[in-house]
């Protein structure tokens, strides 16, 4: 008998369309627009994959901004509540999507795995590829039967600023090259990057929202114990997922550059050297 193929970390549109409506499958729309609160939910209402629940990066997949960054991880009980509201239970297979691998879907992927739920995948190509293929969309809101999700939070998939100061990691900065180099900084108060970090732009790992093949992704990752960060811990999750596709393990620095700045930590700007 042929062994059942493992689920995730990616699925394509053919797979998802063939399994829409399956018992035990939940699709979650995680579209978001940085600096435009509520835009993702409005887009979901205007048209989404049939049956998809919606979770908002700012409201549901983060806690309030503060000293630990612009998108701190949500508290355990808060994440349990939003996962249940999205219809997720212990045995649920979850497919998360956003517009074109913009960070929201991979944030949910990381959070579910962080809370012990392994049966989660991201839709490769996002809604953009789904739409371009002429696949079905539905507008309006969805009636989602609540799930009974319970967290089994793990502690081996993230690091703190103190951990980074102690060293021993290969740091991957997921931001665009201009922000990494300190040529521009449209959001945070300090330009540059964490000293020693390598620039690994998340968008280069999934051009137009489609992840590179595993072999090509593997070539993008250096040796060492990998830790990914970005501006606020959202798009860095895309780097963590890409590493998983490539057969590597990467941890997340959730506070990312926004927390690093708030702590007054040193910044490197190679463009100024």
N, C-alpha and C positions, 0 to 999 in steps of 0.2 A: 504494500500500500504506500502511495506517495505521501510523504510527510507534509503537513499543512505549512504553507509559507508563513513566516513571521509577519506580523502586522506592524507597519511603520518602519522607519520614522517618516517615510513619504508614501503618499498614494497619488496616482494620476487621475485625470478626469474620467477615463474609461472605467477604472475600478469603481470610483465613487458613484458614477451614474448607474452602474450595474447593481450597486448595493443600496441605493437610496430606498428607504422604507424598510430595510432589514430590521428585525427585532434586535435590540441590543446595540444599534448604531446610532450615535448622536453627532450631528454636524453643528459646528459652532462658528458663526461669523464674528471675526475679531478685527474688522476694519477700523482704522483710526487715522486721524490727521493731526500731526504734531502742531500744537498751538491753536487748534480749532475744535474745542470741546463739543461733543454731541454730533459731530459731522458723520462719524462712522455709523451711529445708530440711524440717522436720517437716511443714509445710503442703504442700510439694511432694509428699512421700511420701503424704500423705493424699488428694491429688487434684490432678491437673495436666492441662494440655492434652496429649493423646496424643503421645508421642515427645519431649516437652520434656526437655532437659537442665536441670541446675540449677547456678547460680553464686551464691555467697554474697557479699554486699556487703562484709562485714567480712573474710572469709577470702580471697576470690578477686579482688575488684575494688578492694581497698585493700591497703596494706602496714600494718605495725604503727604504732599511734599514737605520736606523739612531738613533737618540736619543730616539725615541719612540719604539725601538725594531727592531728585525730582520725581522719581517713580519707585519709592520704596516697596519692598515686597508686602503684599497684603498679610494681615494677621491670619493665623491658621483658621480660627473660627469664621472669619470673614470670607476666606477662600472656600471653605466648606459650603457656606451658604450660597455663594454665587454658582459654584459647581452644581449644587443640587437644583438651583433655579434653572440651570441650563439643561437639566434632565440627566445628569451624569450619576451613575451608580457604580458599585464595585465592579460589576461585570460588563460595563458599557465600553464599547470601542468608540473612540472619539476621533473625528476628523476636524481639524481647525483650518480655517482659511482667512486670508485677508485679500487685499486687492492684488498684490503681486509680490508677495514675500516682503512686506513692509515692516514687519516686526511684531505685529499683534498676534498672528497665528503662532509664531515660534515662542512668544512669551507664554501663551497658554500651554503649548507643548511642554516647555520647561517647567512651568508651575505644576502641572499635573504629575509629571515624573518626580519632581521635588517632593510632592505629597504622596508618593508611593503608587501612583496610577501609571502603569507601563503601557497600557493599550491605547496609545494616542499617536496620531500621525498628522502631518501637515499636507495640505493639498498642493502638490507641485504645480507651479504656474499661477496659483491663486485664482481668484474670481476672474481676473483678466483673461486667462487662458480658457476657463470654463465658458465665459461669455463669447470669446472669439470662435470657439468650436460650435456655437449655436445650441448649447445645452440649455435645459429649461431653467427659468427664473420665476419667482413668485413675489408679488408685492404684498404690502400690509404686514401685520403682526402675526405671530404664530402662537398657538396654544401649546405650551410645552408641559408635559407631565413631569412634576418634580422628581428628582432622583434622591438617593440616600447616601451620597458620597461621604466617606469618612477619611480624613487625612491619616497617612502613615508617614509623617515627615522624615526625610532622610537628612543626614548632615555631612555627606561626602561630596556634594555637588556645588558648593559655593565657598567663597573665601571673603575675608574682611579686609579692610584697609590695614589693620595690624598684621594680618597674615602676609600681605604684599610687602610691607616694610621688612618683615623677617626674611623675605626672599626665597629663592628656590624654585620660582615659577618662570615659565615662558609666557609673557604677557602679550596678548593680541588685542590691539585697539581696532574696534569694528567701524570707527567713524570714517568719513570721507578724508582723502589725503590732505586737503586744505586745513581741516580742523586738527588733524593729527600733527601736522607740521607747524601749527600755530600761525598760519597765514590768515586765518579767519576764525571767528568764534561768535556765531549769531545768538547763542543761548546762554552759555555759562560765563561767569565773570573773569575767568582766567583762560588764556590761550595756551595751547601746547598739549603734551601728553605725559603719562606717567613715565618717569625715567626708565629706560631699558625696554619699553614696549615696542613691539613690531606692528606696523600698520597692516591690517588684514581687513579691508573694507568689506562689509557684509554684502553690498550690492555686487561685488565682483565674484562672489561665491554662487550667486543665483541671478545671472544676467536675465533681465526681463522677467524675473520671477521664477525662473526654472534653474534648479540646482545643477551644477556641473556633475558629470559622471564621477563615481567614487574614486577612480584612479586619478583623475585630474584634481579632485579635491584633496586627495592625499598629498599631492605634490605641493599644495599651498600651505601645508602645516609643517612647521619646524619640529625638531626633536624637543623633548622636554615635557614637563608637566604643564599642560596648557591651561591658561586662565583667560577668559574673554571679558572685555568690558567695552562700553560705548559711552554715550553721554549720560544715560540714566538707567541702563540695565535692561532696555527693551530690545534694540536691534542686535545687541551682543548675543542674545539667545539664538539668532540665526547662525552665528559662528559656532555656537555649541552644537546646534543641530547638524551643520555641515561637517563638523568633526565626527559626529556619530555616523553620518553617511559614509565617511571615509574610513570608518573603523577605529577612530581615535576617541579618547575621553577628554573632554574639556570641562572645566568648572567655570562658574559665573561669578564675577564680582558685581553683586547687585547694585551697590551704591554708585559704581562707575565714576566717571569724571566729575559729575555734579557733586557727589559726596567728597571726592578727593579734594576738589576746590574748597568746599565748605570747611574742611579740616585744616586748610592751610598747608597742604602737602606740596612738595616741590614739583615744578613743571619743567619739562624739557621742550625746547623749541629749536630743532636742528636747523631751521631756516635762518635763525639768528646767529648761529655759531660761525 
